[in-house]
Amino acid sequence: MATLTGRVALITGASAGIGRATALAMARAGAGLVLTGRNQAALDEVVVACRERGAEATALAGDLNDAAFVARLGEASAQAEILVNNAGILTYAPLLETRMEDVEAMFRTNVVAAFAIALEMAKRMAARGSGHIVFVTSGAARNVNQFATVYSGTKHALAAFAKGFRLELKGTGIKVSEVAPGMVDTGIRNASTHPAVLKSLAARPYAPLTSEDVAEGILFALTAPEGARVDLLEMQPRGN
Ligand SMILES: NC(=O)c1ccc[n+]([C@@H]2O[C@H](COP(=O)([O-])OP(=O)(O)OC[C@H]3O[C@@H](n4cnc5c(N)ncnc54)[C@H](OP(=O)(O)O)[C@@H]3O)[C@@H](O)[C@H]2O)c1
């Protein structure tokens, strides 16, 4: 089994879904973990589960849209040589009924905050001469699905960031990977309550990926041989 022993990782969005499953998988692989999200109680539960798997784990709760918190998180994760840049939100809606507050919220969290924490950690990694940043984008980073125009816009932007970070950090010792899953069975769609969206989701004819499936993909990227880099890993539910 590939190992992350001795490596410390910061995982954003670790209180639920893909981030939580990734924390548990990385704990099993021997990584030390700094976990973040806004929900302190949920983070505490993940910390306990990571420690039960033998990992050193701590949590720092806060909102990635808060610049002061991002700086504090960078300080608290100064030893991290891995960033799993995973936190994100999604509200599906028919285009003509899109609310500007949802547009702003998705771009703030999925784009601006994701850039801010990547930049914060990349500066520290560059100074150290090593690191690995994994951007969790989506199948929506390359396609646009019904009801998801805005979310797709955010994920297209995030995929561009992954490419830009890889380009500009060449020679610093930092690897940059993008993991782009299709539909995953998490609570991220709970914010989408429009009847047309609910009808469409209920009619989905295939089983989604699990968070654990995606965690394995992230682990695969992180444990690539030293001289190799996983640039883009696209994952889809088998039945899609
Ligand atoms: N589920 C899918 O079908 C799917 C497919 C492809 C890609 N993705 C991407 O995978 C990533 C994880 O999604 P998921 O499905 O695991 O969703 P999830 O279960 O809803 O988890 C989202 C995580 O992001 C955190 N988060 C959201 N806003 C935040 C903020 N402002 N500050 C700090 N943390 C914040 C949440 O923590 P708190 O609630 O504790 O703040 C939570 O831990 C997202 O980037 C998503 O776009 C998901």
The ligand as a Tripos MOL2 file, in Angstrom:
@<TRIPOS>MOLECULE
LIG
   48    52     1     0     0
SMALL
NO_CHARGES

@<TRIPOS>ATOM
      1 N1        -20.7200   15.7350   -4.6920 N.am      1 LIG1
      2 C1        -20.4750   15.8100   -5.9860 C.2       1 LIG1
      3 O1        -21.2670   15.3050   -6.8170 O.2       1 LIG1
      4 C2        -19.2100   16.4710   -6.4760 C.ar      1 LIG1
      5 C3        -18.7880   16.1630   -7.7750 C.ar      1 LIG1
      6 C4        -17.6270   16.7710   -8.2500 C.ar      1 LIG1
      7 C5        -16.9350   17.6650   -7.4560 C.ar      1 LIG1
      8 N2        -17.3870   17.9460   -6.2140 N.ar      1 LIG1
      9 C6        -16.6250   18.9100   -5.4220 C.3       1 LIG1
     10 O2        -16.0710   18.2440   -4.3150 O.3       1 LIG1
     11 C7        -15.8710   19.1750   -3.2520 C.3       1 LIG1
     12 C8        -16.4550   18.6130   -1.9600 C.3       1 LIG1
     13 O3        -17.8460   18.4620   -2.1430 O.3       1 LIG1
     14 P1        -18.7580   17.3750   -1.3840 P.3       1 LIG1
     15 O4        -19.6070   16.7490   -2.4120 O.co2     1 LIG1
     16 O5        -17.9390   16.5640   -0.5010 O.co2     1 LIG1
     17 O6        -19.7100   18.3780   -0.5800 O.3       1 LIG1
     18 P2        -20.1570   18.4620    0.9410 P.3       1 LIG1
     19 O7        -20.3740   17.1000    1.4980 O.co2     1 LIG1
     20 O8        -21.2730   19.4350    0.9570 O.co2     1 LIG1
     21 O9        -18.8710   19.0830    1.6370 O.3       1 LIG1
     22 C9        -18.4710   20.3880    1.3410 C.3       1 LIG1
     23 C10       -17.4010   20.7990    2.3310 C.3       1 LIG1
     24 O10       -16.9740   22.1500    2.0380 O.3       1 LIG1
     25 C11       -16.9990   22.8890    3.2440 C.3       1 LIG1
     26 N3        -17.2790   24.2990    2.9890 N.ar      1 LIG1
     27 C12       -18.2540   24.8120    2.2000 C.ar      1 LIG1
     28 N4        -18.2200   26.1530    2.2460 N.ar      1 LIG1
     29 C13       -17.1960   26.5020    3.0650 C.ar      1 LIG1
     30 C14       -16.6650   27.7380    3.5190 C.ar      1 LIG1
     31 N5        -17.1880   28.9190    3.1340 N.pl3     1 LIG1
     32 N6        -15.6110   27.7190    4.3580 N.ar      1 LIG1
     33 C15       -15.0850   26.5460    4.7750 C.ar      1 LIG1
     34 N7        -15.5420   25.3450    4.3870 N.ar      1 LIG1
     35 C16       -16.5960   25.3290    3.5450 C.ar      1 LIG1
     36 C17       -18.0750   22.2240    4.0890 C.3       1 LIG1
     37 O11       -17.8000   22.4340    5.4540 O.3       1 LIG1
     38 P3        -18.7820   23.1550    6.4880 P.3       1 LIG1
     39 O12       -20.1710   22.8560    6.0920 O.co2     1 LIG1
     40 O13       -18.3440   22.5530    7.7910 O.co2     1 LIG1
     41 O14       -18.4100   24.5640    6.3460 O.co2     1 LIG1
     42 C18       -17.8880   20.7670    3.7590 C.3       1 LIG1
     43 O15       -16.8820   20.1900    4.5610 O.3       1 LIG1
     44 C19       -16.5320   20.4830   -3.7050 C.3       1 LIG1
     45 O16       -15.5450   21.3620   -4.2000 O.3       1 LIG1
     46 C20       -17.4380   20.0320   -4.8390 C.3       1 LIG1
     47 O17       -17.6790   21.0540   -5.7630 O.3       1 LIG1
     48 C21       -18.5010   17.3580   -5.6880 C.ar      1 LIG1
@<TRIPOS>BOND
     1     1     2 1
     2     2     3 2
     3     2     4 1
     4     4     5 ar
     5     4    48 ar
     6     5     6 ar
     7     6     7 ar
     8     7     8 ar
     9     8     9 1
    10     8    48 ar
    11     9    10 1
    12     9    46 1
    13    10    11 1
    14    11    12 1
    15    11    44 1
    16    12    13 1
    17    13    14 1
    18    14    15 2
    19    14    16 1
    20    14    17 1
    21    17    18 1
    22    18    19 2
    23    18    20 1
    24    18    21 1
    25    21    22 1
    26    22    23 1
    27    23    24 1
    28    23    42 1
    29    24    25 1
    30    25    26 1
    31    25    36 1
    32    26    27 ar
    33    26    35 ar
    34    27    28 ar
    35    28    29 ar
    36    29    30 ar
    37    29    35 ar
    38    30    31 1
    39    30    32 ar
    40    32    33 ar
    41    33    34 ar
    42    34    35 ar
    43    36    37 1
    44    36    42 1
    45    37    38 1
    46    38    39 2
    47    38    40 1
    48    38    41 1
    49    42    43 1
    50    44    45 1
    51    44    46 1
    52    46    47 1
@<TRIPOS>SUBSTRUCTURE
     1 LIG1         1 GROUP 0 **** ****
